[in-house]
């Protein structure tokens, strides 16, 4: 049975889901192949009827009516090449993943649309439902943003919640801008000790190399692979192996480390480190760079995924 790509459009009322779908129907990929559009929510906007010549629209009014058996029946009747789902913001997405989508319906992309003026209200009163839509998104769009709302959204640092999504802020005049300005930090610098998750070392490494000053004087904690430099004898540079673009492109990313106990470990030993960061001039950096001043070090088990990705 052939796989069917599924594009999930999520969000609450007034988020702009229908307008986005109309754009896909009129000018996007839905013009090319037979498409099934499953509407789980009726808002103020309507689908553009002139763009529905290649699309079958099925409306589902109750969450309990959205069943795997029904979707299989639709597939048998309509033979769609792709599926769009305008999902009801009040319905949990986890049920869709676990119980509803047939095995050959492959979730290609999740796009979440948020009405920026009501975001805080939804986040406060329906936090779990709102954050589910945000944390699972591959693309996240906040529409009808004023300058004040843009600033407020950036101060929330949503990149901490979802680091993989492309995030856009759409202004009231219809223009849009990237959520990232280059100044955002992917970690909470207000923590007493900044804990770097195993999977996020790559994100942290890029940030600390690009912005070493923001970590100057901060305490960090992470798991690392020990490395003693061959090029600079006596220099310790623990870090992680990282896959930059493919399996054949694995590179070691290390940082200069100072402190007692580092020489007790062999190359490729796994260590757990708490260190105070500083910015120092070092020949290995050909200038200034981040230095880990190790406060505590101990052997540890290697993480489930030894090679980090970006």
C-alpha positions in Angstrom: 0.0 0.0 0.0 1.5 3.3 -1.1 2.3 5.9 1.5 0.1 9.0 1.5 1.7 12.3 2.8 -0.3 14.1 5.4 0.0 17.9 6.0 -1.4 18.9 9.4 -2.6 22.5 9.8 -3.1 23.2 13.5 -4.1 26.1 15.7 -7.0 27.8 17.3 -9.8 30.0 15.8 -8.6 33.1 14.0 -5.2 31.6 13.7 -5.2 31.9 9.9 -5.4 28.2 9.1 -8.1 28.5 6.4 -6.3 31.4 4.6 -3.1 29.4 4.5 -5.0 26.3 3.1 -6.6 28.5 0.4 -3.1 29.6 -0.6 -2.1 25.9 -1.0 -5.3 25.2 -2.9 -4.9 28.1 -5.3 -1.1 28.2 -5.9 0.6 25.4 -4.0 1.2 21.7 -4.3 -2.5 20.8 -4.0 -2.9 21.9 -7.6 -0.8 19.0 -8.8 -2.3 15.9 -7.3 -5.6 14.6 -6.2 -6.1 15.9 -2.6 -8.3 15.1 0.3 -8.9 18.0 2.6 -10.3 17.0 6.1 -11.9 19.9 7.9 -12.3 19.5 11.6 -13.2 23.1 12.4 -15.4 25.7 10.7 -14.2 29.2 11.2 -15.3 32.6 9.7 -13.2 32.0 6.5 -14.3 29.6 3.8 -12.4 27.6 1.3 -12.0 29.2 -2.1 -14.5 27.2 -4.2 -12.7 28.0 -7.5 -9.6 26.2 -6.1 -11.4 23.0 -5.2 -11.5 21.3 -8.6 -8.8 18.9 -7.6 -9.8 18.6 -4.0 -12.4 16.7 -2.0 -13.5 18.3 1.2 -14.7 16.1 4.1 -16.0 17.8 7.2 -15.8 16.1 10.6 -17.7 17.9 13.4 -17.1 15.6 16.4 -13.7 14.3 17.6 -15.1 10.8 18.1 -16.0 10.7 14.4 -12.4 11.0 13.4 -11.4 7.3 13.3 -8.8 5.3 11.5 -11.5 3.1 10.0 -13.2 6.1 8.5 -10.0 7.4 7.0 -9.3 4.1 5.4 -12.7 4.1 3.9 -12.1 7.6 2.5 -8.8 6.4 1.0 -10.5 3.4 -0.7 -13.2 5.7 -2.1 -11.2 8.7 -3.2 -7.6 7.4 -3.8 -6.0 10.7 -2.7 -2.3 11.3 -3.5 -2.0 13.6 -0.4 -4.1 14.7 2.6 -4.5 18.1 4.2 -6.0 18.2 7.7 -7.3 21.4 9.2 -7.3 20.3 12.8 -9.5 21.5 15.6 -7.5 23.5 18.1 -9.5 22.0 21.0 -8.6 18.4 20.0 -5.5 16.7 21.3 -3.0 15.9 18.6 -1.6 12.8 20.4 -4.8 10.9 19.7 -4.4 11.7 16.0 -0.9 10.2 16.0 -1.6 7.1 18.1 -5.1 6.1 17.1 -6.4 7.8 14.0 -3.9 8.1 11.1 -3.6 4.8 9.1 -0.2 3.2 9.0 0.5 4.3 5.4 -0.6 7.9 6.1 2.8 9.5 6.8 2.8 12.8 8.7 5.1 15.0 6.5 4.7 18.4 8.1 2.9 20.1 11.0 2.1 23.8 10.6 0.7 25.7 13.5 -1.0 29.1 13.2 -1.6 31.3 16.2 -3.6 34.5 16.5 -1.0 36.6 18.3 -3.4 38.9 20.2 -5.1 36.0 21.9 -1.9 33.8 22.4 -1.4 34.8 26.0 -5.0 34.1 26.9 -4.9 30.6 25.3 -1.5 29.9 26.9 -2.8 30.8 30.3 -6.2 29.1 30.2 -5.5 26.2 27.9 -1.7 25.8 28.3 -1.5 22.1 27.6 -3.5 22.3 24.3 -1.6 25.4 23.2 1.9 24.1 23.9 1.1 20.8 22.3 0.5 22.6 19.0 3.7 24.7 19.4 6.1 21.9 20.5 5.0 19.6 17.7 5.2 22.2 14.9 7.6 22.1 12.0 6.5 25.6 11.0 5.0 28.1 13.5 3.3 31.4 12.4 2.0 34.1 14.7 -0.3 36.4 12.7 -1.6 40.0 13.3 1.5 41.0 15.3 1.9 44.5 16.6 5.4 45.7 17.5 4.5 45.2 21.2 3.4 41.6 20.5 6.5 40.8 18.5 8.7 42.0 21.4 6.6 40.0 23.9 6.8 36.8 21.8 10.6 37.2 21.4 11.0 37.7 25.2 9.2 34.4 25.7 12.1 32.7 23.8 9.9 30.2 22.1 13.0 28.7 20.6 13.5 27.1 24.0 10.2 25.2 23.6 10.7 24.2 20.0 14.2 24.3 18.5 13.5 22.7 15.1 10.5 24.8 13.9 10.7 27.7 11.5 9.0 30.5 13.3 7.5 33.6 11.6 5.8 36.7 12.9 3.2 38.0 10.5 2.5 41.7 10.9 -0.9 43.5 10.6 0.0 44.8 7.2 0.6 41.3 5.8 4.4 41.4 5.9 6.3 38.8 7.9 9.6 38.5 9.6 11.7 35.7 11.0 11.3 35.1 14.7 15.0 34.9 15.2 17.0 38.1 15.1 20.4 36.6 15.9 20.4 37.8 19.5 18.3 35.0 21.0 19.9 32.5 23.3 18.6 28.9 23.0 19.2 28.3 26.8 17.9 29.8 30.0 20.8 31.8 31.3 19.0 32.6 34.5 19.5 29.1 35.8 22.0 28.6 38.7 23.6 25.9 36.6 22.9 25.7 32.9 22.2 22.0 32.1 23.0 21.1 28.6 20.9 18.1 27.5 22.8 15.3 25.7 20.9 15.9 22.4 21.5 19.7 22.5 25.2 19.8 22.8 25.5 20.8 19.1 23.1 23.7 19.7 25.0 24.9 22.7 28.4 24.5 21.0 27.4 26.7 18.1 26.0 29.3 20.5 28.9 29.4 22.9 31.4 29.7 20.0 29.3 32.5 18.3 28.5 34.3 21.6 31.2 33.3 24.2 30.6 36.5 26.2 27.0 35.6 27.0 28.3 32.5 28.9 31.2 34.3 30.6 31.0 33.5 34.4 28.1 31.0 33.9 28.1 27.5 35.4 27.4 24.7 32.9 26.8 21.0 33.3 27.0 18.3 30.6 28.4 15.0 29.4 31.5 15.0 27.2 34.1 12.8 25.6 37.6 13.4 26.9 40.1 14.5 24.4 43.8 15.5 25.0 45.1 17.6 22.2 47.9 16.2 20.0 48.6 19.5 18.3 48.8 21.4 21.6 50.4 19.0 24.2 49.1 19.4 27.7 45.9 21.0 26.5 42.6 19.3 27.4 39.7 19.8 25.0 36.7 17.6 25.9 33.7 17.7 23.6 31.4 15.6 21.4 31.4 14.0 18.0 28.9 15.6 15.8 27.3 14.8 12.4 27.2 18.0 10.5 25.4 17.0 7.3 25.8 13.2 6.7 27.2 10.0 8.2 30.5 10.6 6.4 30.9 14.0 7.9 31.5 13.4 11.6 33.6 16.0 13.3 34.9 16.4 16.9 33.8 19.7 18.5 35.9 20.4 21.6 36.5 23.3 24.0 39.5 24.2 26.0 39.2 23.0 29.5 41.3 23.7 32.6 41.2 22.2 36.1 42.3 19.3 38.3 41.5 15.8 37.4 41.3 16.2 33.6 44.6 14.3 33.1 43.2 11.2 34.9 41.0 10.3 32.0 41.9 8.7 28.7 40.9 9.9 25.3 37.3 8.9 24.5 36.4 8.3 28.2 32.9 9.7 28.9 32.9 12.3 31.7 30.3 14.4 33.4 31.5 17.9 34.0 30.4 21.0 35.9 32.4 24.1 34.9 32.5 27.8 35.1 32.8 29.4 31.7 35.2 32.2 30.9 36.5 33.9 27.7 40.2 33.8 27.3 42.8 34.2 24.6 44.2 30.9 23.5 46.4 29.8 20.6 44.0 27.0 19.8 41.4 29.6 19.1 43.8 32.0 17.3 42.3 34.6 19.6 39.7 34.7 22.3 37.3 31.8 22.9 35.3 29.9 25.5 37.1 28.1 28.2 35.7 25.6 30.7 37.1 25.9 34.2 36.2 22.5 35.5 34.8 22.5 39.1 33.8 18.9 39.2 34.4 15.9 37.0 33.4 12.2 37.2 33.1 9.2 34.9 29.6 8.6 33.4 27.7 6.3 31.1 27.6 7.4 27.5 24.3 8.8 26.3 21.9 6.8 24.0 23.0 8.9 21.0 26.8 9.3 21.1 26.9 11.5 17.9 25.1 14.7 18.1 23.3 16.4 15.2 22.3 20.0 14.4 
